[in-house]
Amino acid sequence: MELNRKPTVQELKLIELLVEKASINLSSNWKDELTVQNMDDGQMGSLRLYTDGDIIKKRFFDKCVSEYQFNDLDGIVVIASLYIDNENKLFELDIWKTNCAPLKKLPFD
């Protein structure tokens, strides 16, 4: 299993946008605690999200709470979806480039 890491600035900006759109209640320091793991998704950029540092605990998908659509550098549509788990904690950032090619760039510099 890949080790968890801190999100990049661009990843964090996208997650923050999705959290704001979702209007979900998270701890005030969720960004400080957030760690991520890259997912094996053909290099589209999807991430497993952890806000309590516990990457071993069994967690279960609950629901999608927000989405954001943007175009990649090549003009292909990308859909970013934020999922929470069964304990209402951040679970996954799913990034799907509609032609299933690797993502070239997140929408934030």
HUNORGI-V613032 format. One record per helix or strand of 3 or more residues. SS is the DSSP state (2 for helix, 1 for strand). FROM is the first residue (numbers start at 1). TO is the last residue. If there is no record, write none. Layout:
ss/from/to
SS/FROM/TO
SS/FROM/TO
This chain:
ss/from/to
2/9/22
2/30/33
1/35/38
1/47/50
1/61/71
1/77/85
1/90/97
